[in-house]
């Protein structure tokens, strides 16, 4: 039986080798990280919000393209944020340790981004987050989401049922645990539209991973 681990602890305990794992063992990551970065604004003074920023893998390509950008990163893991700060000591970074569901996001961002983070959560929690996120963006802003998606509604439902049974068997209360429960890309897009985004477009796909753009 898979033992569920609290989300922050999972990533705190896996910092060593994390970048290498994500770059070499996640299918097509060598392509989707720079592709995602290419969609973010690059004009002087631009502000970007990164949800679940981790060690900043998408920011590596982004800061090469736009070194003057101001990025606010939110993540549960203290050690991941420390690694991110060390990686980009000369960049304008505001780092917030906490859950993006709970912390204040701020406002006035030109874009937001999230890569391989949101596939752990149900539609209801995402809908509330996306409403908050939309309010944090400028009227012409956008949200770029690159993530792992379920291949069918039936598989999506199975992920959530498996997670429910694991939590039940282990006697775990509600919380943030590391277990994949991806929505389908179509369901994700509908949740974004329900949260108030005017248009959601799939821009690229690599197997089960896709990039969605949600416009305010």
N, C-alpha and C positions, 0 to 999 in steps of 0.2 A: 504494500500500500504506500502511495506517495504521502510523505509527511509534509503538511503545509507549514510554511515558514513565514513569519511576519515579514512584510515587504521590506521595510527599512533594514532589518537584520540580514535578509537575504543578500541585499546589495552591499551592505557594510562588510560582509564576510567574503565577498567575491571580487574585491577591487583588484587584487593581484591577478593579472592575466585577463582582466575584463576587456580592455581595448583589443587585445589580440584575438580573444574569442569572438567578439562582435565583428571584427574585420575579416576573419578567416573562416569562421564556422557558421555564420549566418548567410544563407544563400543570397547572392547579389548585393550584399551590403556595400561592396566596393563601388557599386553603381548608384544605389539609392541614396547614400549619404550625400555625395556631391550633387546629385540631381536635386535633392531637397534644398540644399544650400543655394543652388542656382535660382530658385524661385523666390528667395527672400530679397527685400529691397536693398539697394546699394547706393542710394543717394546720401550726400552729407547730412549728418544729424539724424539718420534713421534710427528708430527704436524697435527692438524685437523682443518678444516674450517667448521663452523656451520652457515648455511644460515637461517635466521629467528629464531635465537636461543631462543628468548623469555626469560623465567625464567630458562631455562636449564633442562627441564624435562628428555631428553635423556641423559644429562650429569650426572645426579645423578647416574645412573647405570654405566656409562662409567668411571667416576672418581673413583668409588669403584674398578673397574677392573684395571684401569690404572691411578693411582694418579699422575704419573710423566708426563702425556701428556701435551703438550702445545696447547691450543685451542684458536682460533680466532673466536669470535662470532659477527655476524652482525644482527642488528634489528632496526626497526623504532622507537621503544618505549624507551624513556629515563627511565621510571619507571621500565620497564621489565629488562633492563640492570642493573639498580641499585639493583634490587632484586636478579638477578643472581650473581652479585659481592658479595653481602652479604651472599648468600647461600654457596659460595665456596671461602672464604677469603684467604685460604692457597694454592690455585691452580694457575697454570700459565695461566692466562686469558688475552687476549687482546680483548677489547670490542669496537666495532665501531657502533656509532649511525648513521643510514642512510639506504637508499634503496640499497639492494644488486644488483639492476640493474645499479646503478649509481656510487657507491664507488669503489675504487681500491681494488681488492681482495688480492693482494700480489702474492707470488709464492712459490714453493717448499713444498707444502703440501703433506703429505702421503695419506690423504683421506679428503673428504668433506662429509657433512651430512646435510640433511634437513628433518624435521618432521612436517607434518601438516601445511605447510606454502605456498607451491607453487600452491595450487589448486585455487588460486584467479586470475590467469593470463593466457592470451592467448598464443598460440603456438609461435607466432612470437617473443614476448618478451622473452619467455623462451629460444628459440633457440639462441638468442644473448647472454643471460646470460650463457647458457651452453657452448658456445664457449669460453667465458671469463673464465669460471670455469675450463674447460679442460686445458687451458693454465696455470692456477694457480697450477695444480697438477703435481707431479713428473711423469716421464714416466711409472712407475709401479703403479701409484695411482688409486684411484677409488672414485666414488660418490655413497653414499648410500642415497636413497630417499624413505622415508616412508610417504605415503600421501593417501588422499581420491581421488578416481577415479570414473568417470562416468561409469555407467553400460553398456552403448551402445552409438554408434555415434549419434543416434537420441536424446538421453538424453543430451549428451554433447552440441549439437547444441541448444537445448531448453534452457539450462542454459545461454548460451551467448545471445540468443535472449531476454530472460527475463531481463537480465542485461542491454542490450541496451535500452529496452523500459523503464526501471526504470530510467536510466540516462537521457533519453530524456524527460520523464515526469517531472523530478525534475530540468531540465535545468542545469545539471552538466557538466563541461568541462572534458576533458581527465584527468585522475589522478588515484591514488591508493585508491580504495574504498573497504570496506569489504563486499564482496559478493562472494559466492561460484560459480566458473566456472571451475570445474574440467574437464580435458581431460580424455579419456579412457586410461587405462594403456598401451594399444597397441599404441595409438597415442603419449603418453608421451615417450615411448621407441623409436618410430621413430624420434621424435624431438631430443632426445639425440644422436641417431646415425647420424642424419643430422648435428649436431653440432660437430661431429668428434670423439665421443666415439666409440671404436672398437667393443664393445660387450655390450649388455644390457640384463640382466637376471632377471626374476621375482623370488624372493627367498621365499616369503611367502605371504599369503593373509588371511585377516580376513574380510569377507563380502566385503564392498566397499573400504576397506583400504588394500594396498599392499605395499611390500618393493621391490624396484628395485635396482639392482647393475649395475652401468655403469663403465666399465673399460676403462682407457685411451688407 
